Amino acid sequence: MTKEKSNIIFIMGVSGVGKSTIGNLLSKKLKIPFFDGDDFHPESNILKMLKGEPLNDHDRLGWLQTLNKLAIKQLSMKGCVIVCSALKEKYRDILTANIVDHSKWVFLNGSFEQIKERINQRENHFMSSDLLKSQFDILEAPKKAIEININLTPNNIVEMISTEILKKSEFGLFGLGVMGKSLSRNLANKGFNISLFNRHVKGVEEDVAKNFKNQFKELSTSLPFDDVTSFVNSLQKPRKIMLMVNAGKTIDFVIEDLLPFLDAGDILIDGGNSNYNKTKERFHYLKSKNIRFVGTGVSGGEEGALKGPSIMPGGDKESYKEVQPFLEAIAAKDVNNLPCCTHIGTEGSGHFVKMVHNGIEYVEMQLLAEVFVLLKALGYNPDQIADILESWKESTNSYLLEITIDILRKKEGTDWLVNKIMDKAGNKGTGNWTTIATAELGVPSTMIAAALFARYTSFYKDERIAASLHFVEKTTHNLNLTTEDILKAYQFARIINHYQGFKLILEASKSYKWDLNLSELARIWTGGCIIKSDLMAEFVDIFKTTDNLLTNETIIQKIKSLKPSVKKVVSECILNELAISSFSESISFLNSFAVANSSADLIQAQRDYFGAHTYQRKDDDSNKFYHTNWINN
């Protein structure tokens, strides 16, 4: 059962705006306790103000910390209203320490002359009008607060505040597909007040949001809509709307549908698998309209979205701070109980790293499929292969290894279900995008490309069957391999895969000036996501000292010890006509990369011969370019 969320309502503003009056009235309306921050000033502060001396930050620190302790205590009950000047951002940070997600700010604002007149009419108040100017001088207007002009009557002000707090949702979820529904339940389970939207298509999609709300107890306080205007108006400002719709043109259509109802400063979060280039375009397009855009990668599938995914938000830092409490609350937690969510960078960086995450995922899946092929060729059935993989968990565990074990043990009747599944692997585009990106950036992410092409090859089922009749010479296999050989080859290939993936991210960071943090990225990929693994956890510390895995001594020694096994596995498979493109590419890449002098010298000479593309010389350190007339001696 979901506990109703409590909040601390801070009413702020300079002296004389009516904080105590409004606070008292609001607490009675909401039926929660009221506390006047002035009552908690130590005697030394009161004496100083009676003398007409303004308080300094040292004077305020203990007082603000006392109010923070009060707020935390009241939050454990049913919340409260606290009035406090809170003129600077750093004061408000102290007041909301450890309770940011449960704090609401009301900013009572008015002119200097209006407030001065009020103060001069007061009796027995230790804040003289002479000190008012010092408060205005240091006032930093809050960026995220319900701002109310004090020209209104107290009752009208209280009505506006209560309406904003009680009837407006904190967060909107647009699109109730599989992921949208799971994220909605996750948000509701964390105590957030949310609005839900799903389109109305007569006879096809009717009352989706309403029916979804009624299906789960945690959604009892959520607001369901199938009308865009009502949905947008149900949200607190600045509005925070997460779009969970299909990538591509659908996102653009949804944005255009929402724009007429949005206000400057509202935030749209694209939580789908959008292409990072389109995210960059949308980021700048919406910026021109004063709407903020956060392209956000979400990994973990349906279960992860419900229980805690890995979240990769990209956008400007200030926008992230607005959505941070929501995204970090629903994210998975790492071994140190930190959220597997961090600000990735600006523009399309969040969707870029999610795209590469999926590219790495393609390879990890392909490697396990090739392990399955190898172990079947050694004569093991799926149950026995599952047992072998179970034993691997101690040294090389991962989410994908675990689900592969479950898959191999699943039976339908007397046969294993995996044997009945058509061997045609689909894809949704992210592997394709990653391969395009690696080509555009000139980065040799060869294993991602190989894994993608393996899926493409699988789709030509009829042609593969026909080709097998003509070109397969071996119908039985005689592999001189052990399961240990295969394990070590698997471990080798996974290191190379991750090296290539992170290298692609690094080069994109340099090219687009994103300043990505590889260690932090590895950290948020240790929980919630599809590629979480023990190996990923090792990279967190490694990337704190280097951005190149192949320069780390531990990785170097691992590769050296594992290399003989992958060479043996690949050579045996070639001789036995077994397709293991990802294993083969892992050692092929290292062989071509770890070489002081490559065959590219001849290629460059060929380019110069037919195209006058020039070349540089090894015996000239000046980087000068040369051209040769190759026909004449």
N, C-alpha and C positions, 0 to 999 in steps of 0.2 A: 504494500500500500504506500502511495506517495505522500510524504509529509508536506503540508502546505508551506510554501516558502515564506519566511519572515524577512523583513527588511528594516534597515535603519534609515530613517529619513532625516537628513541633515538640512536645516534651514539656515542659509548663510546670507551675509550682506553686511554693510557697514552699520555702525550703531545708529539707531533711530529709524530704521526701515520698518520696524514692527515685527521683528523676528519672534519675540516672546508671545505677542498677541496671536499671530498666525499659528505659531507652534501649539499653543494651548487649544485653540479652536480645532486645529487639524487632529490633534491627539484624541479629542472627544469624539470627533466624527469617525475616526478609524478605530476607536476603542483600544488604543495602545498608550503606554505611559509617555509622559512629557518630561523633558529635562532641559533646564536653562543652563547653557554652558557657563554663564557668568557666575552661577552659584558654586562652581567648582574651582574658581580662581583661588590660589593661596592668598593669605592675608598680605604678603609682601607685594603682590601684583595690585591688589585693591588700593593699598596705601600709595603706591606709586602713581596710579591713575588719579586718585584724589588730589594729589599734588600737581596734577596737570602734566605729568611726565608720560610720554608714550612708552609702551612695552617694547622690548627688543626680542629677538628670536630666542635668546637664552631664557628670558622670562616666560615665554610662551611654551617652550618645549615640554616641561613637566605637566603643565595644564592640558596640553593637547594629548599627551600620552595617557593622562587620567581619563579623559573623555573617550579615548579609544578603548581602554579597558572596560569602561561602562558600556560602550556599544557592543563589545564582544559578549559581555555578560547578558545584556538584554536580548541579543540575537538568539541565545540559547532558549529563550522563552518565546515571546511573540513579537519581538521587535519594539521599536520606540521612535519618538520624535526627539531630536536633539537640536537646539538652536545654538549657533556659534558663528562668530564673524568669519573665520576661515578665509581670510582675505587672499592668501597666497596658495599657489598650487602645492607647494611643499608642505604647507599646513594641512591641506586636505589629504595629502598622501599619508601623513602621520595619523590623521583621524580614521582613515579607512584601511590602515594596515591589517592584512589578513582577512578583511571582510569586503574587499572591493566588489565582489560579485553580488553582495547583499546590501549595497549602499545606494541610496537615491539622494540626489542633490536638488534643492530648491534655492534659486538665487533671487532674492528680493532686491529690486533695483529702482533707483530714483535719482533725481538731480541733486547736486550739492545744496542748492538754495532751499529746495523743498525739505530735505532732511535736516538741514541746519535749523530751519524754523521749527521743526518738530522737537528737536533736542532742547532748544531754548525755552520751550513751553513745559519741559519736564521739571519735576521736583525730586530731590533726594536720589539723584542718579549720579554715579561717580564718573560717567563719561561726559566731559564738558564739550561744548560745541567747538572750542578751540582745538580739540584733538581730532575733530572730524576730518580736517584737511590731511592729517598724517595718514588716516585710514584710506582716503581716496588715493593718496599718492602711492600706496603699496598694493592697492587692490588689483588683483589679476583675475579678470572675469573668467569663470569656468567655461570650458569648451563643451562640457557634457552635463547639462543641468536643465531643469524646468525653470525658465526665466520668467518672472512675473513683475509687471510694473506696479508700483505701490499706489498709483493713482486710483486703482480699483478699490472697492470696499473690501473689508476683511472677509466678509462672507463670500463674496465673489472670488476672492483669491483662494480661499479654502476649497471652494467648489471646483475651481480650475485644477488645483493640485490633486485633489482626490480623484477627479475624473481621469487625469493623466496617469496617475499611479495605479488606480484600481481597474480601469477599464481598457487600458492599452497593453498590448503584449510587448514583451521585450525583444522578441525575435520572430521572424517570419520564415516559413518553409514553403517554397513554391515548387510543386510537383511531387506527387505521392506515388512514385514508382517504388520498386523494391528498396533502393537505397534511401529515397526520401522518407519512406515510412519508418525505416530503422533509425535514421538520424533524428526524426521527430520524437520517437519514443525515448531515445537516448537523452535528448534535451529535456523532455518532460520528467524523466527519472532523476535528472540533476536539479529539479526544482524550478526550472525556468518557465515563465508564462509565455506560451507560443501561439502564433496564429498559423493555420494550415490552409493551403490553397491547392485545389486541383480543378482543372478545367471542367466545364459542363458540355458534354456532347450527348444530345438526346438519343436515348436508346443504346448508348455505348458506355458513356461515363457520366453517371448521374449520382449526385450526393456522395461522391467518393470521400471527400474530407469529413462530412458528417458521419457517414457510416464507419469510417476509420476511427474517428474519435470515440464513438460508442462501443467500439470493439475492445478498447484497452482502458483499464482504470486509471493508469498514469496520465491519460490524456483528458481526464474529466474537466480540468480547468482550461483546456485549450479552446481556441475559437476557430471553428471550421467555416470555410468560404468557397464559393465557386464564382464569385463576382470580384473582379480585380479592384474596383474602386473601394468596396467595403473592406477587402483584405488590407490594402495599403493604409487606409484610414484607421485600421485597428491597431496600428503599430506606434510605439513611442518614437519620438524624434531624438537624434537622427535615426531613421529607420534602418534596420539591418535585415536584409532579405537574402536567404540562401536559395539559389536556383538549382534544382535537381531535375533537370530536363535533359533530353538528348543533346549531345554535342552537335555543332554545326549550325545550320540556318535557324534551327529551332530557338537557340539561345538569342540570336539577333531578333527574331520575331517577338520573343518574350520581353526583351529589353525595350523594344519600341512600344509594346503594349503597356509597360509599366511607367515609362518616362513621363507621360502627361500628368501622372498622379504623384510623382516624387518631388521632393524639395531639395534645394542645395544642401550638400553635406550628407545626404542619404547614401547608404552603402549597399551595393549589390555584390553577392558572393557567388561565383560560379563554381559549384562543387562537382561538376561533371568532368569527363575526360576530354576537355577541349584542347585543340591544337594551340600550342604556345604562341605562334605567330598571330593567330586570330585574337588571342587574349591580349597581346600587346596592342593590337588595333583597337579593341574594345576599351582597354584601359585609357588610351589617349582620346578616343571619341567621347567617352563619358566624362573624362576630365574637362573637356571643352564645354560640357553642360553642367559642370559643378557637381557631378555625381561621382562618388568614389567606387572603384571596382577592385575586387580582390579575387584573382584567379586562384582557385584552391584545389590542389590534388588531394584526393581521399582514397586511401588504400585499406582494404580489409574485408571487402565483400559485404554481403548482407549481415553476417554475424558480427564482423568487425564494426560496421556502422552502428549496430545496436549496443554492443558491449564495450567498444572503444577502438576506433581506427587510428591509423597514422595519418596526420593531417599536414599538408604542405601549402600554406597560404603565401601568395605572392601579391604584392601591392605596396603602396607607400606605408611607411612606418606608423604614421598617425592613424591611418585607417585600420591597420592591424590592431593597434591598441584598443580601438573601439570594439572589435569583434573577438579579441583575445580571451576575455572571460568565458565566452560561450564555447569557442573552439577548443580551448585547453581543458575545459571541464568535461567535454565529451570524448576527448582523446584517450587512447591507451596510455598506460604508465610504464616507464622504464624501470630498471632494477632499483633505481634510487627514488622511485615514486614521482618522478618528474613527467609532465605530459609529453607524449610523443607528438608534439606540435610545436613549431617554432616559425618565426617570421623568416621566410626563405630569402626574399629579396624583392625587387620592384618588378613592375610590368608583368611579363609572362613567365617569370622564373619559377613560380610554384607549379604551373602546369608543365614546364620543361622538365623539372626534376621528377615529377610524377610520370612523365612520358619515358624517361630513362629508367626509372624504377620498373616500369612495365617491360622495357627492353631487357633488363637484367632478368626479370621474371621469365620472359620467353626462353632465355638460355637455361635457366635453372630447371624449367619444366622439360626442355628438350634433353638435357643431360640425364634426368631421371628416366625419361622414356628410353634413352639409349642404354642405360643401366639395365632396364627391364629386358631389352632386346638381348643384351649380353648374357644375362643370367638365364633367360629362356634357352639360349643357344647352348648353355652348359647343362641343360636338362632339368632345371628347376621349374616347378609349377608356381602359380601365383601365391599360394599360401606359403610355400618355402621361401619365395623371394621376399615376401613380407617379413618373414622371420629374420632373414639376412639383413634387410634394411633396418629392422628393429634394433639389431645389434650395432648398427652404425650410429645410432642416436647418441651413444656415449661420447663419440669423438667428433661427430659432424652433424649435429641436429639442426633441423630447420622446420618451419611450418610446412613447406612443400614436401619434405621427406615424410612428415607425420601423416599428411592427407594421402600421400601415395600408398602408405602402408594400409590405411583404411580402405582405399579403393581396391587394392589387390586382394583383400580378404572378403570383399563383398561377393556373395553368390546369388544366382538366380536359378533356382532348382538345384541341379547337381553340378552345374558348371559355374565358373567365375564370370561375373557380369562383364568384366573388362574384355573377355574373349568375344563378347557379342556386340561390342561397340564398333561402329563403322570407323575405320582408320582414316578419317578425313578431318584434320584439325582446322578449326575456324580461327578468325582473328577479328578484332574490332578497330584496327587502324593504328594503335599506338606503336606497335612494332614496326609498321611501315613508316610512320613519322620519325621514329628514332633512327631508322636506317637512312632516311632522307637527310635528317639533321647531321648525322655523322659524316655523310658525304659532303654536305654543304660546308661544314666546319673543317673538313680535311682531317678527321680523326679516325684511326683504324679500329673501329669497334666491330671487328670482323665476326666475332661470335654472335652478336646480336643479328647481324645480317644473315649468317648461316642458319640460325634458329628460325628466322622469319621465312627464309627460302625453303627450309625443311617443311614448314606448314604448307607453303604454296605447292611444293612437290606432292605432298600427300593428297591434295585435292584432285589430282589427275588419276583417279582410281582405275578407270578402265584402261587408260594408256599404260599405267604401271603394270597391270595384269598382262597386257599384251607384250610389253617389253620383257617381262620376266620369263616368258616362254622362249625368247630368242637369246637372251644374254646371260642368264644365270647358269653358271657352270657347276656350282656346288649346291647340292640339295641337302647334304648333311654337313655338319660343322665339326671341326676337330680343333677346338681352341685350347692352346697350351696356357691357360690362365687360371688363377685362383680368385676367389672372392676378395682376397686382400689386395691383389693386383688391381682389381676393378675399383675398390674403395679408394686406393691411393690415386688412381687416375682421375677419379671423380673429384677428389679433394684438389688436385692440381688444376683441373679445368675450372673449378669454381673460383679459385684465386684469380686466374686469368680473366674470367668473365667479369668479376667485380673490379679488377684493375681497369679494364676497358670501359666499363660503365662510369666509374668515377672520373676517369680521364676525360671522357666526353663532357661530363658536367663541369669539370675544371676549365676546359677550353671554351665552353660556352660562357662561363662566368667571366673569363678574360675578354672574350670577344664582345659581349654585351654589357660589360662593366657592372655585373651584378654583385660582385664581392661575396660569393657563396662560401659558406663555412662547411667544409666536408665532414669534419668531426661531428658537428651538430646535426648534419644531415644523416650520418650513419647512426647517431643516437636515436633519432626519431624513427628510424627504420628497424630498431631492435624490438619494437612492440607494435601489435595491432595490424601490421601490414603483411602482405603476401610473401615478401622476401626476407622477413625476419629470420635470424639464424644465429647460432653461436659464433659463426665467422664474422657476421656483421658487428657483433658486440666487440670483437677484437679490434675492429677498424676504428672504433671511437677514440681510443687512446693513440693508436698509430697516427691518425690524421692530425693529432695535436702537435706532432713534431715534423711531419712531412706531408706534402700533397701528392706524393708519388709512392704507391705501394711497393714498387719494385726497387726502391732504395732503402726500405726498412730491413734491418738485418734479420729479424725473425722471419719475415716473409721470404727473404732471399734463401735462408737455410731450408725452409719448408719446400720451396720450389726445387731446390737442388735434390732433396731427399725423395721427392715425389716424381721427379722427371723420368727416371728409368721405368717406372710403372706405366706412365702414360705412353711412352714410346713403345713399350711391349704390347699394351692393349691395342693401340692403333695399328701397329704392324700386323698383329694377329688377325684383326678384323679385316684389314685389306686383303690378306691372304685367303680369308674365309668368306669374302664377299659380303660382309655385314656393313650396313650403312650406319656410321656413327659420325655424322658431319660435325657436331659440336666438339666431341672429343678430339677429332682430327684437327679441327681449326685451332684448338687451344695450343697444341704443340707446334703446329705450323706457324702460328703467329709468333710464338716465342722464338722459334728458329729464325724467322725472318727479322725479328726485332732485335734480338740479342746477337747482333753481328756487326763488327766494326766496319767491314767493307761489303756493301751489298751489290746486287746486279744492276742497280739503278744507274751506274756509270754508263753501261751500254745503252740503256733506254734513253738517257739524256743525249748521247751521241746520235742515236737514231732520230730523235726529235730535231736536233740541230741540222742533220743531214737533209731531211725532207721539208723542214719548216723554218730553218734558221732561228730556232728558239734559244740559241746560245747555251753556254755551260760555264761552270766555274772549275778551277783547277785545284787539285789537292796540294800542289806545290806552290800555290800562291795564296798567302793569307790576307790579301788586300780585298777579297770578295769581288774582284773584277770579273766581268763576264766576257767570254771569248766566243768567236764564231770561226768555223773552219770550212774551207772549200774542200769537201771530201772527195770530189771527183778528180781534181788535179793533184798530182804528187808534188 
